[in-house]
Amino acid sequence: MDHEGVKVLVVTVDPPRAGDPIHTLRKRLRNFEPGVVFTRLPGQTVQASPAHIEMLERRLLTSANQLDVAVGIHGEPVLEVAANGEPIIERWAAAQLKERIRPLSEPPRLVTGERSSAASSSVADMLAGIAPFLGERRTSERYNNEVRHYVSACQEVLGKRLKQLHARHPGSRLQLVLTNTDRPFAAVEVTIKVEGARHVEAEEGAWVAFPKEPDPWGSQTVLTPPVPSFGDMVTPYSGAGLAVNLEGVRRSLPRVRQVREDVTILYSPIDLRPHARRVLEAITLTAADADQPVRVSWTSTGSNVNGVCQGRVTLASRPSSIDLSQLLA
């Protein structure tokens, strides 16, 4: 720059910070061999003394006790609103009741046919005697109650299936990735706060099945002979010795808390190797409003380091794209 007509080189020296490296002389300069360390004193630059080297080492090592991780979105940065499956469930339930409910009347009786001879007469009399035990023994009111209980249980199953659809749908899953720098950290905890979202707690595993249907109206009762019991002759099998201790293999799931339209997620501690990249457990969430973005703030701490890392990311929201026809599949 020009200063009073003179070309001046201006060097800006930033104040020292924790973690600054120790720079050494890279080539021979006058009487100084490569590897010499210089330090700056007021008004002069001198060769570093042992005390200066110790000071520079302390400054360098200070950053080793500072956590330095980052959290980002794994996948598309979008969250969908909840799919409204209630109309489909209600229409299905109404159709089932209309099809299955019977008018209140006497249960049907077994038809024995006409008497044509003495032999057939005796057979007919025998059938007539056992007909009440072979035919429909339920009253229509009892049968209708069984139907109502069945349909109600199916509605609960469909509600669980709706949650499972959300859990399997990419647009309803928040998944984050934790990345590390070049230093190892132990027991790193990540806490997430999501503003403008709702947590969906879905059952894991297989598709929730419908309950057993009630026997159709007019079903005949099947008479089976009694089965003798040999309980005194057979030693019950207890399965001893085959029990598996699942405590050691059970995965640690994140803790999720919902307060109004804010969701707080606390992940289990993670040990990070240098340059590690860990994809965190996916959480099923839905956006509260399709017209408002979802704000995600994160905080991270470690057990063997000082400091707190934190940041924010924003997710776009949109209407649900879940195929609700899968509910009845």
DRENVEXDREN-530402 format. One record per residue (C-alpha): residue number from 1; residue in three letters; chain; x, y, z. Coordinates in Angstrom, 3 decimals, padded with zeros to 6 digits, m for minus. Last residue first. Layout:
N
+-----+------+-----+----------+----------+----------+
! seq ! type ! mol !        x !        y !        z !
+-----+------+-----+----------+----------+----------+
! NUM !  Ala !   A !        X !        Y !        Z !
...
+-----+------+-----+----------+----------+----------+
//
This chain:
329
+-----+------+-----+----------+----------+----------+
! seq ! type ! mol !        x !        y !        z !
+-----+------+-----+----------+----------+----------+
! 329 !  Ala !   A ! m052.635 ! m054.900 !  001.168 !
! 328 !  Leu !   A ! m055.224 ! m052.797 !  003.000 !
! 327 !  Leu !   A ! m052.809 ! m050.103 !  004.173 !
! 326 !  Gln !   A ! m050.808 ! m050.273 !  000.942 !
! 325 !  Ser !   A ! m053.471 ! m048.158 ! m000.783 !
! 324 !  Leu !   A ! m052.148 ! m045.258 !  001.300 !
! 323 !  Asp !   A ! m049.278 ! m044.592 ! m001.114 !
! 322 !  Ile !   A ! m047.202 ! m042.079 !  000.877 !
! 321 !  Ser !   A ! m046.395 ! m038.803 ! m000.922 !
! 320 !  Ser !   A ! m047.088 ! m036.499 !  002.016 !
! 319 !  Pro !   A ! m047.241 ! m032.764 !  001.465 !
! 318 !  Arg !   A ! m043.975 ! m030.768 !  001.630 !
! 317 !  Ser !   A ! m041.498 ! m029.401 !  004.161 !
! 316 !  Ala !   A ! m037.963 ! m028.102 !  003.543 !
! 315 !  Leu !   A ! m035.390 ! m028.916 !  006.179 !
! 314 !  Thr !   A ! m033.119 ! m026.370 !  007.845 !
! 313 !  Val !   A ! m029.778 ! m027.013 !  009.537 !
! 312 !  Arg !   A ! m028.320 ! m025.588 !  012.734 !
! 311 !  Gly !   A ! m025.034 ! m025.890 !  014.633 !
! 310 !  Gln !   A ! m023.342 ! m026.927 !  017.835 !
! 309 !  Cys !   A ! m020.038 ! m028.181 !  019.170 !
! 308 !  Val !   A ! m019.430 ! m027.984 !  022.909 !
! 307 !  Gly !   A ! m016.098 ! m027.668 !  024.673 !
! 306 !  Asn !   A ! m013.780 ! m029.929 !  026.568 !
! 305 !  Val !   A ! m012.744 ! m033.450 !  025.715 !
! 304 !  Asn !   A ! m012.768 ! m036.950 !  027.206 !
! 303 !  Ser !   A ! m016.531 ! m037.415 !  027.668 !
! 302 !  Gly !   A ! m017.642 ! m035.634 !  024.508 !
! 301 !  Thr !   A ! m020.334 ! m033.055 !  023.726 !
! 300 !  Ser !   A ! m022.551 ! m032.346 !  020.720 !
! 299 !  Thr !   A ! m025.416 ! m029.922 !  020.145 !
! 298 !  Trp !   A ! m027.799 ! m029.875 !  017.204 !
! 297 !  Ser !   A ! m030.462 ! m027.534 !  015.858 !
! 296 !  Val !   A ! m033.037 ! m028.639 !  013.271 !
! 295 !  Arg !   A ! m035.544 ! m026.211 !  011.817 !
! 294 !  Val !   A ! m038.481 ! m027.535 !  009.792 !
! 293 !  Pro !   A ! m039.691 ! m025.192 !  007.076 !
! 292 !  Gln !   A ! m043.291 ! m023.891 !  007.038 !
! 291 !  Asp !   A ! m045.906 ! m024.342 !  004.307 !
! 290 !  Ala !   A ! m046.370 ! m028.100 !  004.737 !
! 289 !  Asp !   A ! m047.013 ! m027.614 !  008.456 !
! 288 !  Ala !   A ! m046.259 ! m030.002 !  011.340 !
! 287 !  Ala !   A ! m043.596 ! m031.901 !  009.417 !
! 286 !  Thr !   A ! m043.517 ! m035.616 !  010.083 !
! 285 !  Leu !   A ! m040.909 ! m037.584 !  011.995 !
! 284 !  Thr !   A ! m039.633 ! m041.168 !  012.090 !
! 283 !  Ile !   A ! m036.111 ! m041.137 !  013.524 !
! 282 !  Ala !   A ! m033.179 ! m042.740 !  011.678 !
! 281 !  Glu !   A ! m030.272 ! m043.874 !  013.839 !
! 280 !  Leu !   A ! m027.097 ! m041.901 !  013.191 !
! 279 !  Val !   A ! m024.813 ! m042.301 !  010.175 !
! 278 !  Arg !   A ! m021.239 ! m042.242 !  011.430 !
! 277 !  Arg !   A ! m018.316 ! m040.728 !  009.526 !
! 276 !  Ala !   A ! m014.911 ! m041.126 !  011.150 !
! 275 !  His !   A ! m011.963 ! m038.926 !  010.156 !
! 274 !  Pro !   A ! m010.123 ! m039.988 !  013.317 !
! 273 !  Arg !   A ! m012.060 ! m042.651 !  015.233 !
! 272 !  Leu !   A ! m015.265 ! m041.722 !  017.000 !
! 271 !  Asp !   A ! m016.760 ! m043.452 !  020.046 !
! 270 !  Ile !   A ! m020.523 ! m042.901 !  020.190 !
! 269 !  Pro !   A ! m022.756 ! m042.044 !  023.151 !
! 268 !  Ser !   A ! m026.480 ! m042.821 !  022.692 !
! 267 !  Tyr !   A ! m028.545 ! m040.273 !  020.816 !
! 266 !  Leu !   A ! m030.816 ! m037.724 !  022.500 !
! 265 !  Ile !   A ! m033.690 ! m036.485 !  020.336 !
! 264 !  Thr !   A ! m035.902 ! m033.515 !  021.244 !
! 263 !  Val !   A ! m039.071 ! m032.931 !  019.199 !
! 262 !  Asp !   A ! m040.929 ! m029.618 !  019.130 !
! 261 !  Glu !   A ! m044.543 ! m029.342 !  017.945 !
! 260 !  Arg !   A ! m046.102 ! m029.593 !  021.408 !
! 259 !  Val !   A ! m043.404 ! m031.232 !  023.515 !
! 258 !  Gln !   A ! m042.296 ! m034.601 !  022.093 !
! 257 !  Arg !   A ! m039.416 ! m036.527 !  023.645 !
! 256 !  Val !   A ! m037.220 ! m039.073 !  021.876 !
! 255 !  Arg !   A ! m034.490 ! m041.197 !  023.422 !
! 254 !  Pro !   A ! m032.266 ! m042.813 !  020.816 !
! 253 !  Leu !   A ! m032.129 ! m046.609 !  020.692 !
! 252 !  Ser !   A ! m029.326 ! m048.611 !  022.226 !
! 251 !  Arg !   A ! m029.039 ! m051.882 !  020.410 !
! 250 !  Arg !   A ! m029.675 ! m055.133 !  022.235 !
! 249 !  Val !   A ! m026.701 ! m057.387 !  021.732 !
! 248 !  Gly !   A ! m025.355 ! m057.470 !  025.294 !
! 247 !  Glu !   A ! m028.751 ! m057.553 !  026.975 !
! 246 !  Leu !   A ! m029.994 ! m060.279 !  024.669 !
! 245 !  Asn !   A ! m029.046 ! m063.174 !  026.915 !
! 244 !  Val !   A ! m030.186 ! m066.227 !  025.030 !
! 243 !  Ala !   A ! m032.099 ! m069.033 !  026.729 !
! 242 !  Leu !   A ! m031.344 ! m072.408 !  025.245 !
! 241 !  Gly !   A ! m030.127 ! m074.107 !  028.433 !
! 240 !  Ala !   A ! m033.556 ! m074.700 !  029.811 !
! 239 !  Gly !   A ! m036.220 ! m075.071 !  027.153 !
! 238 !  Ser !   A ! m038.760 ! m076.134 !  029.771 !
! 237 !  Tyr !   A ! m039.987 ! m079.299 !  028.127 !
! 236 !  Pro !   A ! m042.798 ! m080.857 !  030.169 !
! 235 !  Thr !   A ! m042.065 ! m084.453 !  031.210 !
! 234 !  Val !   A ! m044.565 ! m086.772 !  029.601 !
! 233 !  Met !   A ! m046.322 ! m089.611 !  031.440 !
! 232 !  Asp !   A ! m048.362 ! m087.672 !  034.008 !
! 231 !  Gly !   A ! m049.535 ! m085.187 !  031.388 !
! 230 !  Phe !   A ! m050.797 ! m087.951 !  029.169 !
! 229 !  Ser !   A ! m054.187 ! m086.387 !  028.579 !
! 228 !  Pro !   A ! m056.713 ! m088.154 !  026.449 !
! 227 !  Val !   A ! m058.148 ! m086.171 !  023.542 !
! 226 !  Pro !   A ! m061.904 ! m085.769 !  023.598 !
! 225 !  Pro !   A ! m063.646 ! m086.523 !  020.339 !
! 224 !  Thr !   A ! m064.257 ! m083.577 !  018.030 !
! 223 !  Leu !   A ! m067.656 ! m082.141 !  017.150 !
! 222 !  Val !   A ! m067.489 ! m079.486 !  014.463 !
! 221 !  Thr !   A ! m070.050 ! m076.739 !  015.005 !
! 220 !  Gln !   A ! m071.674 ! m075.619 !  011.792 !
! 219 !  Ser !   A ! m071.244 ! m072.059 !  010.603 !
! 218 !  Gly !   A ! m074.460 ! m070.120 !  010.044 !
! 217 !  Trp !   A ! m072.883 ! m066.672 !  010.274 !
! 216 !  Pro !   A ! m069.230 ! m066.832 !  009.344 !
! 215 !  Asp !   A ! m066.699 ! m067.632 !  012.110 !
! 214 !  Pro !   A ! m065.143 ! m064.446 !  013.472 !
! 213 !  Glu !   A ! m062.020 ! m063.245 !  011.663 !
! 212 !  Lys !   A ! m058.620 ! m063.759 !  013.262 !
! 211 !  Pro !   A ! m056.790 ! m060.486 !  013.859 !
! 210 !  Phe !   A ! m055.230 ! m058.495 !  010.987 !
! 209 !  Ala !   A ! m051.445 ! m058.572 !  010.676 !
! 208 !  Val !   A ! m048.930 ! m055.827 !  011.539 !
! 207 !  Trp !   A ! m046.254 ! m055.791 !  008.823 !
! 206 !  Ala !   A ! m043.060 ! m057.325 !  010.175 !
! 205 !  Gly !   A ! m040.500 ! m055.677 !  012.417 !
! 204 !  Glu !   A ! m040.720 ! m052.426 !  014.320 !
! 203 !  Glu !   A ! m043.883 ! m050.821 !  015.619 !
! 202 !  Ala !   A ! m044.138 ! m047.122 !  014.819 !
! 201 !  Glu !   A ! m043.707 ! m044.087 !  017.063 !
! 200 !  Val !   A ! m044.287 ! m041.043 !  014.854 !
! 199 !  His !   A ! m042.681 ! m037.868 !  016.229 !
! 198 !  Arg !   A ! m044.148 ! m034.531 !  015.208 !
! 197 !  Ala !   A ! m042.321 ! m031.577 !  013.650 !
! 196 !  Gly !   A ! m042.120 ! m027.774 !  013.743 !
! 195 !  Glu !   A ! m038.867 ! m027.347 !  015.665 !
! 194 !  Val !   A ! m036.462 ! m030.284 !  015.823 !
! 193 !  Lys !   A ! m033.982 ! m030.355 !  018.709 !
! 192 !  Ile !   A ! m031.098 ! m032.788 !  018.383 !
! 191 !  Thr !   A ! m028.683 ! m033.924 !  021.091 !
! 190 !  Val !   A ! m025.463 ! m035.692 !  020.114 !
! 189 !  Glu !   A ! m023.270 ! m037.447 !  022.651 !
! 188 !  Val !   A ! m019.638 ! m038.329 !  021.903 !
! 187 !  Ala !   A ! m018.442 ! m041.142 !  024.143 !
! 186 !  Ala !   A ! m014.763 ! m041.018 !  023.166 !
! 185 !  Phe !   A ! m013.062 ! m038.742 !  020.649 !
! 184 !  Pro !   A ! m010.283 ! m039.555 !  018.192 !
! 183 !  Arg !   A ! m008.503 ! m036.710 !  016.378 !
! 182 !  Asp !   A ! m008.320 ! m036.040 !  012.624 !
! 181 !  Thr !   A ! m011.763 ! m034.493 !  012.238 !
! 180 !  Asn !   A ! m015.099 ! m036.234 !  012.880 !
! 179 !  Thr !   A ! m018.374 ! m036.532 !  011.004 !
! 178 !  Leu !   A ! m021.839 ! m037.296 !  012.409 !
! 177 !  Val !   A ! m024.568 ! m038.048 !  009.861 !
! 176 !  Leu !   A ! m028.246 ! m037.364 !  010.436 !
! 175 !  Gln !   A ! m031.392 ! m039.247 !  009.507 !
! 174 !  Leu !   A ! m034.865 ! m037.770 !  009.784 !
! 173 !  Arg !   A ! m037.401 ! m040.141 !  008.253 !
! 172 !  Ser !   A ! m040.844 ! m039.197 !  006.945 !
! 171 !  Gly !   A ! m039.866 ! m038.522 !  003.323 !
! 170 !  Pro !   A ! m037.957 ! m041.804 !  003.133 !
! 169 !  His !   A ! m041.127 ! m043.843 !  003.857 !
! 168 !  Arg !   A ! m040.609 ! m046.982 !  005.934 !
! 167 !  Ala !   A ! m041.433 ! m045.335 !  009.278 !
! 166 !  His !   A ! m044.401 ! m043.514 !  007.725 !
! 165 !  Leu !   A ! m045.815 ! m046.772 !  006.379 !
! 164 !  Gln !   A ! m045.317 ! m048.341 !  009.816 !
! 163 !  Lys !   A ! m047.371 ! m045.548 !  011.370 !
! 162 !  Leu !   A ! m050.195 ! m046.250 !  008.921 !
! 161 !  Arg !   A ! m049.886 ! m049.951 !  009.702 !
! 160 !  Lys !   A ! m050.455 ! m049.202 !  013.377 !
! 159 !  Gly !   A ! m053.652 ! m047.298 !  012.520 !
! 158 !  Leu !   A ! m054.700 ! m050.162 !  010.252 !
! 157 !  Val !   A ! m054.221 ! m052.591 !  013.145 !
! 156 !  Glu !   A ! m056.355 ! m050.425 !  015.439 !
! 155 !  Gln !   A ! m059.076 ! m050.362 !  012.779 !
! 154 !  Cys !   A ! m058.816 ! m054.144 !  012.515 !
! 153 !  Ala !   A ! m059.466 ! m054.453 !  016.255 !
! 152 !  Ser !   A ! m062.626 ! m052.341 !  015.857 !
! 151 !  Val !   A ! m063.738 ! m054.488 !  012.918 !
! 150 !  Tyr !   A ! m063.266 ! m057.671 !  014.949 !
! 149 !  His !   A ! m065.030 ! m056.293 !  018.021 !
! 148 !  Arg !   A ! m067.970 ! m055.206 !  015.835 !
! 147 !  Val !   A ! m068.123 ! m058.605 !  014.134 !
! 146 !  Glu !   A ! m068.081 ! m060.463 !  017.453 !
! 145 !  Asn !   A ! m070.868 ! m058.199 !  018.698 !
! 144 !  Asn !   A ! m072.864 ! m059.027 !  015.572 !
! 143 !  Tyr !   A ! m072.447 ! m062.749 !  016.265 !
! 142 !  Arg !   A ! m073.680 ! m062.305 !  019.829 !
! 141 !  Glu !   A ! m076.734 ! m060.405 !  018.625 !
! 140 !  Ser !   A ! m077.401 ! m062.980 !  015.902 !
! 139 !  Thr !   A ! m077.478 ! m065.656 !  018.568 !
! 138 !  Arg !   A ! m074.655 ! m068.134 !  018.473 !
! 137 !  Arg !   A ! m075.196 ! m071.894 !  018.199 !
! 136 !  Glu !   A ! m075.133 ! m072.110 !  014.439 !
! 135 !  Gly !   A ! m075.791 ! m075.782 !  013.592 !
! 134 !  Leu !   A ! m074.195 ! m078.979 !  014.844 !
! 133 !  Phe !   A ! m075.232 ! m078.929 !  018.519 !
! 132 !  Pro !   A ! m078.820 ! m077.815 !  017.901 !
! 131 !  Ala !   A ! m079.032 ! m080.463 !  015.153 !
! 130 !  Ile !   A ! m078.153 ! m083.324 !  017.505 !
! 129 !  Gly !   A ! m081.719 ! m084.454 !  018.121 !
! 128 !  Ala !   A ! m082.918 ! m083.631 !  014.645 !
! 127 !  Leu !   A ! m080.116 ! m085.722 !  013.252 !
! 126 !  Met !   A ! m081.222 ! m088.690 !  015.366 !
! 125 !  Asp !   A ! m084.870 ! m088.230 !  014.374 !
! 124 !  Ala !   A ! m083.833 ! m088.027 !  010.744 !
! 123 !  Val !   A ! m081.839 ! m091.212 !  011.072 !
! 122 !  Ser !   A ! m084.828 ! m092.938 !  012.695 !
! 121 !  Ser !   A ! m087.160 ! m091.708 !  009.970 !
! 120 !  Ser !   A ! m084.704 ! m092.709 !  007.287 !
! 119 !  Ala !   A ! m084.844 ! m096.221 !  008.609 !
! 118 !  Ala !   A ! m088.642 ! m096.181 !  008.982 !
! 117 !  Ser !   A ! m089.056 ! m094.789 !  005.516 !
! 116 !  Ser !   A ! m089.425 ! m091.579 !  003.530 !
! 115 !  Arg !   A ! m089.112 ! m088.865 !  006.229 !
! 114 !  Glu !   A ! m088.429 ! m085.493 !  004.619 !
! 113 !  Gly !   A ! m085.167 ! m083.497 !  004.996 !
! 112 !  Thr !   A ! m082.969 ! m082.789 !  008.055 !
! 111 !  Val !   A ! m082.420 ! m078.998 !  007.761 !
! 110 !  Leu !   A ! m080.004 ! m077.715 !  010.458 !
! 109 !  Arg !   A ! m081.389 ! m074.631 !  012.160 !
! 108 !  Pro !   A ! m080.586 ! m071.002 !  011.442 !
! 107 !  Pro !   A ! m080.094 ! m068.686 !  014.456 !
! 106 !  Glu !   A ! m083.219 ! m066.809 !  015.527 !
! 105 !  Ser !   A ! m083.351 ! m063.167 !  014.463 !
! 104 !  Leu !   A ! m081.587 ! m059.795 !  014.900 !
! 103 !  Pro !   A ! m080.516 ! m058.701 !  011.444 !
! 102 !  Arg !   A ! m076.952 ! m059.687 !  010.500 !
! 101 !  Ile !   A ! m073.828 ! m057.447 !  010.432 !
! 100 !  Arg !   A ! m071.162 ! m058.693 !  007.981 !
!  99 !  Glu !   A ! m071.428 ! m056.604 !  004.815 !
!  98 !  Lys !   A ! m072.516 ! m053.307 !  006.366 !
!  97 !  Leu !   A ! m069.985 ! m053.681 !  009.172 !
!  96 !  Gln !   A ! m067.159 ! m054.343 !  006.718 !
!  95 !  Ala !   A ! m068.127 ! m051.401 !  004.510 !
!  94 !  Ala !   A ! m068.195 ! m049.042 !  007.497 !
!  93 !  Ala !   A ! m064.755 ! m050.237 !  008.627 !
!  92 !  Trp !   A ! m063.249 ! m049.730 !  005.153 !
!  91 !  Arg !   A ! m064.704 ! m046.247 !  004.874 !
!  90 !  Glu !   A ! m063.345 ! m045.302 !  008.322 !
!  89 !  Ile !   A ! m059.853 ! m046.632 !  007.539 !
!  88 !  Ile !   A ! m059.703 ! m044.826 !  004.194 !
!  87 !  Pro !   A ! m060.868 ! m041.554 !  005.759 !
!  86 !  Glu !   A ! m058.354 ! m041.926 !  008.655 !
!  85 !  Gly !   A ! m055.278 ! m042.358 !  006.450 !
!  84 !  Asn !   A ! m054.165 ! m038.744 !  006.483 !
!  83 !  Ala !   A ! m050.460 ! m038.823 !  005.590 !
!  82 !  Ala !   A ! m048.316 ! m036.840 !  008.002 !
!  81 !  Val !   A ! m046.387 ! m033.866 !  006.630 !
!  80 !  Glu !   A ! m043.209 ! m034.501 !  004.668 !
!  79 !  Leu !   A ! m039.635 ! m033.695 !  005.683 !
!  78 !  Val !   A ! m036.924 ! m032.557 !  003.272 !
!  77 !  Pro !   A ! m033.125 ! m032.332 !  003.284 !
!  76 !  Glu !   A ! m032.613 ! m035.353 !  000.960 !
!  75 !  Gly !   A ! m030.128 ! m037.863 !  002.339 !
!  74 !  His !   A ! m028.041 ! m037.748 !  005.495 !
!  73 !  Ile !   A ! m028.388 ! m034.274 !  006.986 !
!  72 !  Gly !   A ! m025.346 ! m032.862 !  008.766 !
!  71 !  Val !   A ! m023.576 ! m032.960 !  012.118 !
!  70 !  Ala !   A ! m020.007 ! m031.733 !  012.673 !
!  69 !  Val !   A ! m017.248 ! m032.623 !  015.106 !
!  68 !  Asp !   A ! m014.411 ! m030.758 !  016.868 !
!  67 !  Leu !   A ! m014.320 ! m031.292 !  020.611 !
!  66 !  Gln !   A ! m011.537 ! m029.359 !  022.334 !
!  65 !  Asn !   A ! m008.973 ! m031.181 !  024.447 !
!  64 !  Ala !   A ! m006.557 ! m031.576 !  021.544 !
!  63 !  Ser !   A ! m006.897 ! m027.824 !  021.014 !
!  62 !  Thr !   A ! m004.814 ! m027.133 !  024.116 !
!  61 !  Leu !   A ! m001.968 ! m029.232 !  022.756 !
!  60 !  Leu !   A ! m000.726 ! m026.536 !  020.396 !
!  59 !  Arg !   A ! m000.877 ! m023.743 !  022.978 !
!  58 !  Arg !   A !  000.922 ! m025.898 !  025.530 !
!  57 !  Glu !   A !  003.570 ! m026.746 !  022.934 !
!  56 !  Leu !   A !  004.092 ! m023.062 !  022.092 !
!  55 !  Met !   A !  004.643 ! m022.245 !  025.774 !
!  54 !  Glu !   A !  007.075 ! m025.134 !  026.148 !
!  53 !  Ile !   A !  008.990 ! m023.893 !  023.091 !
!  52 !  His !   A !  009.150 ! m020.359 !  024.563 !
!  51 !  Ala !   A !  010.572 ! m021.690 !  027.820 !
!  50 !  Pro !   A !  013.175 ! m023.673 !  025.880 !
!  49 !  Ser !   A !  014.152 ! m020.431 !  024.079 !
!  48 !  Ala !   A !  012.765 ! m019.455 !  020.720 !
!  47 !  Gln !   A !  015.130 ! m017.632 !  018.376 !
!  46 !  Val !   A !  014.258 ! m013.957 !  018.337 !
!  45 !  Thr !   A !  011.886 ! m011.607 !  016.512 !
!  44 !  Gln !   A !  011.779 ! m008.010 !  017.796 !
!  43 !  Gly !   A !  009.599 ! m005.085 !  018.855 !
!  42 !  Pro !   A !  007.707 ! m006.848 !  021.612 !
!  41 !  Leu !   A !  008.732 ! m010.507 !  021.370 !
!  40 !  Arg !   A !  007.965 ! m012.817 !  018.477 !
!  39 !  Thr !   A !  009.150 ! m016.388 !  018.483 !
!  38 !  Phe !   A !  011.426 ! m018.258 !  016.158 !
!  37 !  Val !   A !  011.841 ! m022.005 !  015.850 !
!  36 !  Val !   A !  014.923 ! m023.503 !  014.168 !
!  35 !  Gly !   A !  014.266 ! m026.547 !  012.034 !
!  34 !  Pro !   A !  016.659 ! m025.623 !  009.237 !
!  33 !  Glu !   A !  019.938 ! m024.147 !  010.574 !
!  32 !  Phe !   A !  020.315 ! m020.488 !  011.496 !
!  31 !  Asn !   A !  023.587 ! m018.610 !  010.865 !
!  30 !  Arg !   A !  022.434 ! m016.957 !  007.659 !
!  29 !  Leu !   A !  019.219 ! m018.706 !  006.715 !
!  28 !  Arg !   A !  019.280 ! m022.441 !  006.091 !
!  27 !  Lys !   A !  015.953 ! m023.833 !  004.959 !
!  26 !  Arg !   A !  012.510 ! m024.681 !  006.353 !
!  25 !  Leu !   A !  012.625 ! m022.630 !  009.559 !
!  24 !  Thr !   A !  010.025 ! m024.029 !  011.920 !
!  23 !  His !   A !  006.322 ! m023.386 !  012.450 !
!  22 !  Ile !   A !  004.604 ! m024.659 !  015.601 !
!  21 !  Pro !   A !  000.939 ! m025.273 !  014.793 !
!  20 !  Asp !   A ! m001.913 ! m023.149 !  016.213 !
!  19 !  Gly !   A ! m004.178 ! m025.409 !  018.279 !
!  18 !  Ala !   A ! m005.383 ! m022.762 !  020.695 !
!  17 !  Arg !   A ! m005.171 ! m019.356 !  019.091 !
!  16 !  Pro !   A ! m002.411 ! m016.774 !  018.665 !
!  15 !  Pro !   A ! m003.487 ! m013.276 !  017.638 !
!  14 !  Asp !   A ! m003.581 ! m012.719 !  013.884 !
!  13 !  Val !   A ! m000.599 ! m010.962 !  012.333 !
!  12 !  Thr !   A ! m001.398 ! m008.602 !  009.472 !
!  11 !  Val !   A !  001.610 ! m007.827 !  007.294 !
!  10 !  Val !   A !  001.631 ! m004.463 !  005.529 !
!   9 !  Leu !   A !  004.163 ! m003.913 !  002.760 !
!   8 !  Val !   A !  004.723 ! m000.181 !  002.267 !
!   7 !  Lys !   A !  005.221 !  001.699 ! m000.982 !
!   6 !  Val !   A !  006.053 !  005.309 ! m000.010 !
!   5 !  Gly !   A !  004.104 !  008.351 ! m001.076 !
!   4 !  Glu !   A !  002.795 !  009.151 !  002.403 !
!   3 !  His !   A !  001.817 !  005.520 !  002.838 !
!   2 !  Asp !   A !  001.020 !  003.647 ! m000.340 !
!   1 !  Met !   A !  000.000 !  000.000 !  000.000 !
+-----+------+-----+----------+----------+----------+
//
